[in-house]
């Protein structure tokens, strides 16, 4: 890192006083930032466990979209709270992704299906509104939840599809959305918010 690099010169001008006003954020930016990437890579991860509220002053600069982003992050944080860290014989292990431990009950199945349908709708919206392309997913599709050995086999099949770059919808959609997240900085409306999104959220939330 260049000796004269300072995140204060790289982040949007309005961010600096808000970061300085929060001792935790200031120390995080001072310690973890690197040249060409002033926002700490694991900022979202480090704020898990109810600390995402620290981002409210910054995200509020962007009005309703910024506040909605915060609300969504907080919802994910709360849903995945019990999996954020586990105790192992060698010490505490911290999850690299946000994920929810599934409980096999009618209520959990209903909640999982509702989340899947909401995800489908958002993917279609991004394709239609951002890509200008037809919606790729059937919003009336029947959701099937694979558990036990069937679930493990499905996971293996999807992993192999990813390894071999098979052109199947499940893999292509993940690739398209990841590319879209990486290109947000090219959008005038999203350039500043992409500083949070590009490196921090897309790396730490697994797409179905």
Biotite code that builds the C-alpha atoms (Angstrom):
import biotite.structure as struc

atoms = struc.array([
    struc.Atom([0.000, 0.000, 0.000], chain_id="A", res_id=1, res_name="UNK", atom_name="CA", element="C"),
    struc.Atom([1.296, 3.431, -0.868], chain_id="A", res_id=2, res_name="UNK", atom_name="CA", element="C"),
    struc.Atom([2.576, 5.360, 2.143], chain_id="A", res_id=3, res_name="UNK", atom_name="CA", element="C"),
    struc.Atom([0.436, 8.375, 1.330], chain_id="A", res_id=4, res_name="UNK", atom_name="CA", element="C"),
    struc.Atom([-2.792, 6.389, 0.813], chain_id="A", res_id=5, res_name="UNK", atom_name="CA", element="C"),
    struc.Atom([-5.700, 7.580, 2.957], chain_id="A", res_id=6, res_name="UNK", atom_name="CA", element="C"),
    struc.Atom([-9.246, 6.272, 2.728], chain_id="A", res_id=7, res_name="UNK", atom_name="CA", element="C"),
    struc.Atom([-10.512, 9.802, 3.437], chain_id="A", res_id=8, res_name="UNK", atom_name="CA", element="C"),
    struc.Atom([-9.298, 10.843, -0.005], chain_id="A", res_id=9, res_name="UNK", atom_name="CA", element="C"),
    struc.Atom([-11.019, 7.895, -1.698], chain_id="A", res_id=10, res_name="UNK", atom_name="CA", element="C"),
    struc.Atom([-14.501, 7.602, -0.202], chain_id="A", res_id=11, res_name="UNK", atom_name="CA", element="C"),
    struc.Atom([-17.314, 10.009, -1.173], chain_id="A", res_id=12, res_name="UNK", atom_name="CA", element="C"),
    struc.Atom([-16.816, 13.355, 0.543], chain_id="A", res_id=13, res_name="UNK", atom_name="CA", element="C"),
    struc.Atom([-20.003, 13.031, 2.619], chain_id="A", res_id=14, res_name="UNK", atom_name="CA", element="C"),
    struc.Atom([-18.867, 9.716, 4.111], chain_id="A", res_id=15, res_name="UNK", atom_name="CA", element="C"),
    struc.Atom([-15.719, 10.934, 5.859], chain_id="A", res_id=16, res_name="UNK", atom_name="CA", element="C"),
    struc.Atom([-17.292, 12.926, 8.743], chain_id="A", res_id=17, res_name="UNK", atom_name="CA", element="C"),
    struc.Atom([-19.833, 10.144, 9.364], chain_id="A", res_id=18, res_name="UNK", atom_name="CA", element="C"),
    struc.Atom([-17.089, 7.536, 9.595], chain_id="A", res_id=19, res_name="UNK", atom_name="CA", element="C"),
    struc.Atom([-14.980, 9.786, 11.806], chain_id="A", res_id=20, res_name="UNK", atom_name="CA", element="C"),
    struc.Atom([-17.954, 10.238, 14.160], chain_id="A", res_id=21, res_name="UNK", atom_name="CA", element="C"),
    struc.Atom([-18.136, 6.488, 14.845], chain_id="A", res_id=22, res_name="UNK", atom_name="CA", element="C"),
    struc.Atom([-14.971, 5.263, 16.576], chain_id="A", res_id=23, res_name="UNK", atom_name="CA", element="C"),
    struc.Atom([-15.533, 1.642, 15.493], chain_id="A", res_id=24, res_name="UNK", atom_name="CA", element="C"),
    struc.Atom([-15.980, 2.571, 11.827], chain_id="A", res_id=25, res_name="UNK", atom_name="CA", element="C"),
    struc.Atom([-12.992, 4.908, 11.878], chain_id="A", res_id=26, res_name="UNK", atom_name="CA", element="C"),
    struc.Atom([-10.717, 2.253, 13.354], chain_id="A", res_id=27, res_name="UNK", atom_name="CA", element="C"),
    struc.Atom([-12.002, -0.315, 10.889], chain_id="A", res_id=28, res_name="UNK", atom_name="CA", element="C"),
    struc.Atom([-11.307, 1.936, 7.913], chain_id="A", res_id=29, res_name="UNK", atom_name="CA", element="C"),
    struc.Atom([-7.895, 2.902, 9.303], chain_id="A", res_id=30, res_name="UNK", atom_name="CA", element="C"),
    struc.Atom([-6.850, -0.698, 9.878], chain_id="A", res_id=31, res_name="UNK", atom_name="CA", element="C"),
    struc.Atom([-8.290, -2.670, 6.985], chain_id="A", res_id=32, res_name="UNK", atom_name="CA", element="C"),
    struc.Atom([-8.426, -0.409, 3.950], chain_id="A", res_id=33, res_name="UNK", atom_name="CA", element="C"),
    struc.Atom([-6.073, -0.893, 1.023], chain_id="A", res_id=34, res_name="UNK", atom_name="CA", element="C"),
    struc.Atom([-5.125, 1.106, -2.012], chain_id="A", res_id=35, res_name="UNK", atom_name="CA", element="C"),
    struc.Atom([-7.879, 1.171, -4.668], chain_id="A", res_id=36, res_name="UNK", atom_name="CA", element="C"),
    struc.Atom([-10.336, -0.349, -2.173], chain_id="A", res_id=37, res_name="UNK", atom_name="CA", element="C"),
    struc.Atom([-10.947, 2.104, 0.648], chain_id="A", res_id=38, res_name="UNK", atom_name="CA", element="C"),
    struc.Atom([-13.953, 0.310, 2.166], chain_id="A", res_id=39, res_name="UNK", atom_name="CA", element="C"),
    struc.Atom([-12.905, -2.661, 4.363], chain_id="A", res_id=40, res_name="UNK", atom_name="CA", element="C"),
    struc.Atom([-13.510, -5.910, 2.515], chain_id="A", res_id=41, res_name="UNK", atom_name="CA", element="C"),
    struc.Atom([-15.245, -7.581, 5.466], chain_id="A", res_id=42, res_name="UNK", atom_name="CA", element="C"),
    struc.Atom([-17.068, -4.514, 6.751], chain_id="A", res_id=43, res_name="UNK", atom_name="CA", element="C"),
    struc.Atom([-20.519, -6.153, 6.517], chain_id="A", res_id=44, res_name="UNK", atom_name="CA", element="C"),
    struc.Atom([-19.236, -9.390, 8.037], chain_id="A", res_id=45, res_name="UNK", atom_name="CA", element="C"),
    struc.Atom([-17.600, -7.549, 10.933], chain_id="A", res_id=46, res_name="UNK", atom_name="CA", element="C"),
    struc.Atom([-20.850, -5.708, 11.696], chain_id="A", res_id=47, res_name="UNK", atom_name="CA", element="C"),
    struc.Atom([-22.876, -8.877, 12.157], chain_id="A", res_id=48, res_name="UNK", atom_name="CA", element="C"),
    struc.Atom([-24.750, -9.445, 15.387], chain_id="A", res_id=49, res_name="UNK", atom_name="CA", element="C"),
    struc.Atom([-26.812, -6.260, 15.428], chain_id="A", res_id=50, res_name="UNK", atom_name="CA", element="C"),
    struc.Atom([-24.062, -3.745, 14.615], chain_id="A", res_id=51, res_name="UNK", atom_name="CA", element="C"),
    struc.Atom([-25.200, -2.927, 11.055], chain_id="A", res_id=52, res_name="UNK", atom_name="CA", element="C"),
    struc.Atom([-27.062, 0.073, 12.469], chain_id="A", res_id=53, res_name="UNK", atom_name="CA", element="C"),
    struc.Atom([-23.684, 1.836, 12.385], chain_id="A", res_id=54, res_name="UNK", atom_name="CA", element="C"),
    struc.Atom([-24.119, 2.145, 8.613], chain_id="A", res_id=55, res_name="UNK", atom_name="CA", element="C"),
    struc.Atom([-27.411, 4.042, 8.845], chain_id="A", res_id=56, res_name="UNK", atom_name="CA", element="C"),
    struc.Atom([-25.916, 7.575, 8.609], chain_id="A", res_id=57, res_name="UNK", atom_name="CA", element="C"),
    struc.Atom([-24.022, 6.636, 5.438], chain_id="A", res_id=58, res_name="UNK", atom_name="CA", element="C"),
    struc.Atom([-26.821, 4.698, 3.758], chain_id="A", res_id=59, res_name="UNK", atom_name="CA", element="C"),
    struc.Atom([-29.331, 7.404, 4.687], chain_id="A", res_id=60, res_name="UNK", atom_name="CA", element="C"),
    struc.Atom([-27.451, 9.714, 2.303], chain_id="A", res_id=61, res_name="UNK", atom_name="CA", element="C"),
    struc.Atom([-29.118, 7.772, -0.525], chain_id="A", res_id=62, res_name="UNK", atom_name="CA", element="C"),
    struc.Atom([-32.683, 8.134, 0.653], chain_id="A", res_id=63, res_name="UNK", atom_name="CA", element="C"),
    struc.Atom([-35.136, 5.262, 0.461], chain_id="A", res_id=64, res_name="UNK", atom_name="CA", element="C"),
    struc.Atom([-32.886, 2.909, -1.599], chain_id="A", res_id=65, res_name="UNK", atom_name="CA", element="C"),
    struc.Atom([-30.097, 3.232, 0.953], chain_id="A", res_id=66, res_name="UNK", atom_name="CA", element="C"),
    struc.Atom([-32.408, 2.716, 3.923], chain_id="A", res_id=67, res_name="UNK", atom_name="CA", element="C"),
    struc.Atom([-34.026, -0.259, 2.206], chain_id="A", res_id=68, res_name="UNK", atom_name="CA", element="C"),
    struc.Atom([-30.579, -1.747, 1.689], chain_id="A", res_id=69, res_name="UNK", atom_name="CA", element="C"),
    struc.Atom([-29.906, -1.357, 5.415], chain_id="A", res_id=70, res_name="UNK", atom_name="CA", element="C"),
    struc.Atom([-33.244, -2.932, 6.323], chain_id="A", res_id=71, res_name="UNK", atom_name="CA", element="C"),
    struc.Atom([-32.535, -5.892, 4.050], chain_id="A", res_id=72, res_name="UNK", atom_name="CA", element="C"),
    struc.Atom([-29.060, -6.370, 5.524], chain_id="A", res_id=73, res_name="UNK", atom_name="CA", element="C"),
    struc.Atom([-30.479, -6.266, 9.034], chain_id="A", res_id=74, res_name="UNK", atom_name="CA", element="C"),
    struc.Atom([-33.118, -8.840, 8.102], chain_id="A", res_id=75, res_name="UNK", atom_name="CA", element="C"),
    struc.Atom([-30.401, -11.156, 6.778], chain_id="A", res_id=76, res_name="UNK", atom_name="CA", element="C"),
    struc.Atom([-28.292, -10.548, 9.879], chain_id="A", res_id=77, res_name="UNK", atom_name="CA", element="C"),
    struc.Atom([-31.165, -11.419, 12.212], chain_id="A", res_id=78, res_name="UNK", atom_name="CA", element="C"),
    struc.Atom([-32.178, -14.520, 10.240], chain_id="A", res_id=79, res_name="UNK", atom_name="CA", element="C"),
    struc.Atom([-28.613, -15.849, 10.237], chain_id="A", res_id=80, res_name="UNK", atom_name="CA", element="C"),
    struc.Atom([-27.662, -14.791, 13.757], chain_id="A", res_id=81, res_name="UNK", atom_name="CA", element="C"),
    struc.Atom([-27.434, -18.311, 15.194], chain_id="A", res_id=82, res_name="UNK", atom_name="CA", element="C"),
    struc.Atom([-25.056, -19.438, 12.437], chain_id="A", res_id=83, res_name="UNK", atom_name="CA", element="C"),
    struc.Atom([-22.736, -16.435, 12.593], chain_id="A", res_id=84, res_name="UNK", atom_name="CA", element="C"),
    struc.Atom([-20.256, -18.307, 14.791], chain_id="A", res_id=85, res_name="UNK", atom_name="CA", element="C"),
    struc.Atom([-19.825, -21.737, 16.306], chain_id="A", res_id=86, res_name="UNK", atom_name="CA", element="C"),
    struc.Atom([-17.541, -23.122, 18.965], chain_id="A", res_id=87, res_name="UNK", atom_name="CA", element="C"),
    struc.Atom([-15.100, -25.815, 17.856], chain_id="A", res_id=88, res_name="UNK", atom_name="CA", element="C"),
    struc.Atom([-12.392, -27.749, 19.761], chain_id="A", res_id=89, res_name="UNK", atom_name="CA", element="C"),
    struc.Atom([-9.815, -25.314, 18.378], chain_id="A", res_id=90, res_name="UNK", atom_name="CA", element="C"),
    struc.Atom([-11.779, -22.171, 19.188], chain_id="A", res_id=91, res_name="UNK", atom_name="CA", element="C"),
    struc.Atom([-14.485, -19.939, 17.747], chain_id="A", res_id=92, res_name="UNK", atom_name="CA", element="C"),
    struc.Atom([-15.206, -20.294, 14.023], chain_id="A", res_id=93, res_name="UNK", atom_name="CA", element="C"),
    struc.Atom([-16.896, -17.470, 12.131], chain_id="A", res_id=94, res_name="UNK", atom_name="CA", element="C"),
    struc.Atom([-19.125, -18.124, 9.156], chain_id="A", res_id=95, res_name="UNK", atom_name="CA", element="C"),
    struc.Atom([-17.808, -16.852, 5.832], chain_id="A", res_id=96, res_name="UNK", atom_name="CA", element="C"),
    struc.Atom([-21.350, -16.566, 4.470], chain_id="A", res_id=97, res_name="UNK", atom_name="CA", element="C"),
    struc.Atom([-24.731, -15.535, 5.790], chain_id="A", res_id=98, res_name="UNK", atom_name="CA", element="C"),
    struc.Atom([-26.897, -18.645, 5.996], chain_id="A", res_id=99, res_name="UNK", atom_name="CA", element="C"),
    struc.Atom([-29.862, -19.898, 7.999], chain_id="A", res_id=100, res_name="UNK", atom_name="CA", element="C"),
    struc.Atom([-29.979, -23.309, 9.643], chain_id="A", res_id=101, res_name="UNK", atom_name="CA", element="C"),
    struc.Atom([-33.016, -25.038, 8.185], chain_id="A", res_id=102, res_name="UNK", atom_name="CA", element="C"),
    struc.Atom([-35.434, -26.799, 10.523], chain_id="A", res_id=103, res_name="UNK", atom_name="CA", element="C"),
    struc.Atom([-37.611, -29.506, 8.929], chain_id="A", res_id=104, res_name="UNK", atom_name="CA", element="C"),
    struc.Atom([-41.065, -28.350, 9.968], chain_id="A", res_id=105, res_name="UNK", atom_name="CA", element="C"),
    struc.Atom([-44.138, -27.112, 8.062], chain_id="A", res_id=106, res_name="UNK", atom_name="CA", element="C"),
    struc.Atom([-43.424, -23.577, 9.246], chain_id="A", res_id=107, res_name="UNK", atom_name="CA", element="C"),
    struc.Atom([-39.826, -23.716, 8.053], chain_id="A", res_id=108, res_name="UNK", atom_name="CA", element="C"),
    struc.Atom([-40.853, -25.177, 4.700], chain_id="A", res_id=109, res_name="UNK", atom_name="CA", element="C"),
    struc.Atom([-43.392, -22.415, 4.213], chain_id="A", res_id=110, res_name="UNK", atom_name="CA", element="C"),
    struc.Atom([-40.850, -19.740, 5.154], chain_id="A", res_id=111, res_name="UNK", atom_name="CA", element="C"),
    struc.Atom([-38.226, -21.264, 2.842], chain_id="A", res_id=112, res_name="UNK", atom_name="CA", element="C"),
    struc.Atom([-40.677, -21.412, -0.050], chain_id="A", res_id=113, res_name="UNK", atom_name="CA", element="C"),
    struc.Atom([-41.734, -17.806, 0.550], chain_id="A", res_id=114, res_name="UNK", atom_name="CA", element="C"),
    struc.Atom([-38.090, -16.722, 0.520], chain_id="A", res_id=115, res_name="UNK", atom_name="CA", element="C"),
    struc.Atom([-37.502, -18.628, -2.722], chain_id="A", res_id=116, res_name="UNK", atom_name="CA", element="C"),
    struc.Atom([-40.510, -17.001, -4.399], chain_id="A", res_id=117, res_name="UNK", atom_name="CA", element="C"),
    struc.Atom([-39.363, -13.563, -3.258], chain_id="A", res_id=118, res_name="UNK", atom_name="CA", element="C"),
    struc.Atom([-35.900, -14.305, -4.655], chain_id="A", res_id=119, res_name="UNK", atom_name="CA", element="C"),
    struc.Atom([-37.395, -15.403, -7.988], chain_id="A", res_id=120, res_name="UNK", atom_name="CA", element="C"),
    struc.Atom([-39.374, -12.177, -8.245], chain_id="A", res_id=121, res_name="UNK", atom_name="CA", element="C"),
    struc.Atom([-36.317, -10.056, -7.535], chain_id="A", res_id=122, res_name="UNK", atom_name="CA", element="C"),
    struc.Atom([-34.189, -11.935, -10.073], chain_id="A", res_id=123, res_name="UNK", atom_name="CA", element="C"),
    struc.Atom([-36.875, -11.382, -12.704], chain_id="A", res_id=124, res_name="UNK", atom_name="CA", element="C"),
    struc.Atom([-37.096, -7.704, -11.780], chain_id="A", res_id=125, res_name="UNK", atom_name="CA", element="C"),
    struc.Atom([-33.346, -7.259, -12.202], chain_id="A", res_id=126, res_name="UNK", atom_name="CA", element="C"),
    struc.Atom([-33.398, -8.982, -15.590], chain_id="A", res_id=127, res_name="UNK", atom_name="CA", element="C"),
    struc.Atom([-36.341, -6.887, -16.811], chain_id="A", res_id=128, res_name="UNK", atom_name="CA", element="C"),
    struc.Atom([-35.446, -3.500, -15.307], chain_id="A", res_id=129, res_name="UNK", atom_name="CA", element="C"),
    struc.Atom([-31.645, -3.580, -15.258], chain_id="A", res_id=130, res_name="UNK", atom_name="CA", element="C"),
    struc.Atom([-30.719, -5.947, -18.091], chain_id="A", res_id=131, res_name="UNK", atom_name="CA", element="C"),
    struc.Atom([-33.658, -5.101, -20.360], chain_id="A", res_id=132, res_name="UNK", atom_name="CA", element="C"),
    struc.Atom([-34.175, -8.824, -20.960], chain_id="A", res_id=133, res_name="UNK", atom_name="CA", element="C"),
    struc.Atom([-37.133, -11.185, -20.489], chain_id="A", res_id=134, res_name="UNK", atom_name="CA", element="C"),
    struc.Atom([-37.628, -12.644, -17.015], chain_id="A", res_id=135, res_name="UNK", atom_name="CA", element="C"),
    struc.Atom([-35.807, -15.998, -16.920], chain_id="A", res_id=136, res_name="UNK", atom_name="CA", element="C"),
    struc.Atom([-37.666, -17.658, -14.029], chain_id="A", res_id=137, res_name="UNK", atom_name="CA", element="C"),
    struc.Atom([-41.199, -18.999, -13.703], chain_id="A", res_id=138, res_name="UNK", atom_name="CA", element="C"),
    struc.Atom([-42.854, -17.168, -10.834], chain_id="A", res_id=139, res_name="UNK", atom_name="CA", element="C"),
    struc.Atom([-45.542, -19.857, -10.636], chain_id="A", res_id=140, res_name="UNK", atom_name="CA", element="C"),
    struc.Atom([-43.059, -22.718, -10.360], chain_id="A", res_id=141, res_name="UNK", atom_name="CA", element="C"),
    struc.Atom([-43.584, -25.340, -7.670], chain_id="A", res_id=142, res_name="UNK", atom_name="CA", element="C"),
    struc.Atom([-40.936, -25.179, -4.954], chain_id="A", res_id=143, res_name="UNK", atom_name="CA", element="C"),
    struc.Atom([-39.446, -28.509, -3.883], chain_id="A", res_id=144, res_name="UNK", atom_name="CA", element="C"),
    struc.Atom([-37.248, -28.739, -0.782], chain_id="A", res_id=145, res_name="UNK", atom_name="CA", element="C"),
    struc.Atom([-34.621, -31.500, -0.945], chain_id="A", res_id=146, res_name="UNK", atom_name="CA", element="C"),
    struc.Atom([-33.476, -32.838, 2.416], chain_id="A", res_id=147, res_name="UNK", atom_name="CA", element="C"),
    struc.Atom([-31.062, -35.518, 3.598], chain_id="A", res_id=148, res_name="UNK", atom_name="CA", element="C"),
    struc.Atom([-29.389, -37.580, 0.888], chain_id="A", res_id=149, res_name="UNK", atom_name="CA", element="C"),
    struc.Atom([-31.506, -35.982, -1.851], chain_id="A", res_id=150, res_name="UNK", atom_name="CA", element="C"),
    struc.Atom([-30.338, -32.554, -0.730], chain_id="A", res_id=151, res_name="UNK", atom_name="CA", element="C"),
    struc.Atom([-26.700, -33.625, -0.680], chain_id="A", res_id=152, res_name="UNK", atom_name="CA", element="C"),
    struc.Atom([-26.987, -35.102, -4.177], chain_id="A", res_id=153, res_name="UNK", atom_name="CA", element="C"),
    struc.Atom([-28.567, -31.909, -5.479], chain_id="A", res_id=154, res_name="UNK", atom_name="CA", element="C"),
    struc.Atom([-25.758, -29.863, -3.934], chain_id="A", res_id=155, res_name="UNK", atom_name="CA", element="C"),
    struc.Atom([-23.177, -32.105, -5.610], chain_id="A", res_id=156, res_name="UNK", atom_name="CA", element="C"),
    struc.Atom([-24.947, -31.801, -8.962], chain_id="A", res_id=157, res_name="UNK", atom_name="CA", element="C"),
    struc.Atom([-25.022, -28.010, -8.735], chain_id="A", res_id=158, res_name="UNK", atom_name="CA", element="C"),
    struc.Atom([-21.373, -27.878, -7.716], chain_id="A", res_id=159, res_name="UNK", atom_name="CA", element="C"),
    struc.Atom([-20.349, -30.016, -10.675], chain_id="A", res_id=160, res_name="UNK", atom_name="CA", element="C"),
    struc.Atom([-22.389, -27.807, -12.994], chain_id="A", res_id=161, res_name="UNK", atom_name="CA", element="C"),
    struc.Atom([-20.513, -24.795, -11.656], chain_id="A", res_id=162, res_name="UNK", atom_name="CA", element="C"),
    struc.Atom([-17.113, -26.529, -11.928], chain_id="A", res_id=163, res_name="UNK", atom_name="CA", element="C"),
    struc.Atom([-17.739, -27.463, -15.568], chain_id="A", res_id=164, res_name="UNK", atom_name="CA", element="C"),
    struc.Atom([-19.474, -24.170, -16.478], chain_id="A", res_id=165, res_name="UNK", atom_name="CA", element="C"),
    struc.Atom([-22.560, -25.935, -17.718], chain_id="A", res_id=166, res_name="UNK", atom_name="CA", element="C"),
    struc.Atom([-25.078, -23.647, -19.337], chain_id="A", res_id=167, res_name="UNK", atom_name="CA", element="C"),
    struc.Atom([-28.005, -24.330, -17.026], chain_id="A", res_id=168, res_name="UNK", atom_name="CA", element="C"),
    struc.Atom([-30.284, -21.606, -15.604], chain_id="A", res_id=169, res_name="UNK", atom_name="CA", element="C"),
    struc.Atom([-29.258, -22.072, -11.966], chain_id="A", res_id=170, res_name="UNK", atom_name="CA", element="C"),
    struc.Atom([-25.578, -21.488, -12.766], chain_id="A", res_id=171, res_name="UNK", atom_name="CA", element="C"),
    struc.Atom([-26.073, -18.819, -15.447], chain_id="A", res_id=172, res_name="UNK", atom_name="CA", element="C"),
    struc.Atom([-28.330, -16.723, -13.211], chain_id="A", res_id=173, res_name="UNK", atom_name="CA", element="C"),
    struc.Atom([-25.769, -16.725, -10.417], chain_id="A", res_id=174, res_name="UNK", atom_name="CA", element="C"),
    struc.Atom([-23.070, -15.665, -12.880], chain_id="A", res_id=175, res_name="UNK", atom_name="CA", element="C"),
    struc.Atom([-25.240, -12.936, -14.385], chain_id="A", res_id=176, res_name="UNK", atom_name="CA", element="C"),
    struc.Atom([-26.138, -11.486, -10.992], chain_id="A", res_id=177, res_name="UNK", atom_name="CA", element="C"),
    struc.Atom([-22.534, -11.578, -9.821], chain_id="A", res_id=178, res_name="UNK", atom_name="CA", element="C"),
    struc.Atom([-21.454, -9.741, -12.974], chain_id="A", res_id=179, res_name="UNK", atom_name="CA", element="C"),
    struc.Atom([-24.229, -7.209, -12.450], chain_id="A", res_id=180, res_name="UNK", atom_name="CA", element="C"),
    struc.Atom([-23.069, -6.610, -8.886], chain_id="A", res_id=181, res_name="UNK", atom_name="CA", element="C"),
    struc.Atom([-19.514, -6.087, -10.119], chain_id="A", res_id=182, res_name="UNK", atom_name="CA", element="C"),
    struc.Atom([-20.664, -3.546, -12.700], chain_id="A", res_id=183, res_name="UNK", atom_name="CA", element="C"),
    struc.Atom([-22.742, -1.405, -10.349], chain_id="A", res_id=184, res_name="UNK", atom_name="CA", element="C"),
    struc.Atom([-19.913, 1.096, -10.094], chain_id="A", res_id=185, res_name="UNK", atom_name="CA", element="C"),
    struc.Atom([-20.541, 1.946, -13.767], chain_id="A", res_id=186, res_name="UNK", atom_name="CA", element="C"),
    struc.Atom([-24.037, 3.170, -12.937], chain_id="A", res_id=187, res_name="UNK", atom_name="CA", element="C"),
    struc.Atom([-24.253, 6.828, -11.981], chain_id="A", res_id=188, res_name="UNK", atom_name="CA", element="C"),
    struc.Atom([-27.092, 6.080, -9.561], chain_id="A", res_id=189, res_name="UNK", atom_name="CA", element="C"),
    struc.Atom([-25.281, 3.230, -7.802], chain_id="A", res_id=190, res_name="UNK", atom_name="CA", element="C"),
    struc.Atom([-21.601, 4.120, -8.062], chain_id="A", res_id=191, res_name="UNK", atom_name="CA", element="C"),
    struc.Atom([-21.194, 5.102, -4.410], chain_id="A", res_id=192, res_name="UNK", atom_name="CA", element="C"),
    struc.Atom([-23.395, 2.374, -2.947], chain_id="A", res_id=193, res_name="UNK", atom_name="CA", element="C"),
    struc.Atom([-21.487, -0.192, -4.999], chain_id="A", res_id=194, res_name="UNK", atom_name="CA", element="C"),
    struc.Atom([-18.552, 0.462, -2.663], chain_id="A", res_id=195, res_name="UNK", atom_name="CA", element="C"),
    struc.Atom([-20.531, -1.530, -0.112], chain_id="A", res_id=196, res_name="UNK", atom_name="CA", element="C"),
    struc.Atom([-22.157, -3.978, -2.516], chain_id="A", res_id=197, res_name="UNK", atom_name="CA", element="C"),
    struc.Atom([-19.449, -5.081, -4.881], chain_id="A", res_id=198, res_name="UNK", atom_name="CA", element="C"),
    struc.Atom([-16.843, -6.540, -2.563], chain_id="A", res_id=199, res_name="UNK", atom_name="CA", element="C"),
    struc.Atom([-18.718, -7.014, 0.671], chain_id="A", res_id=200, res_name="UNK", atom_name="CA", element="C"),
    struc.Atom([-22.217, -8.322, 0.129], chain_id="A", res_id=201, res_name="UNK", atom_name="CA", element="C"),
    struc.Atom([-21.877, -10.416, -2.996], chain_id="A", res_id=202, res_name="UNK", atom_name="CA", element="C"),
    struc.Atom([-18.929, -12.269, -1.506], chain_id="A", res_id=203, res_name="UNK", atom_name="CA", element="C"),
    struc.Atom([-20.721, -13.148, 1.682], chain_id="A", res_id=204, res_name="UNK", atom_name="CA", element="C"),
    struc.Atom([-24.280, -14.050, 0.668], chain_id="A", res_id=205, res_name="UNK", atom_name="CA", element="C"),
    struc.Atom([-24.729, -17.318, -1.172], chain_id="A", res_id=206, res_name="UNK", atom_name="CA", element="C"),
    struc.Atom([-27.235, -17.261, -4.006], chain_id="A", res_id=207, res_name="UNK", atom_name="CA", element="C"),
    struc.Atom([-29.617, -20.261, -4.050], chain_id="A", res_id=208, res_name="UNK", atom_name="CA", element="C"),
])
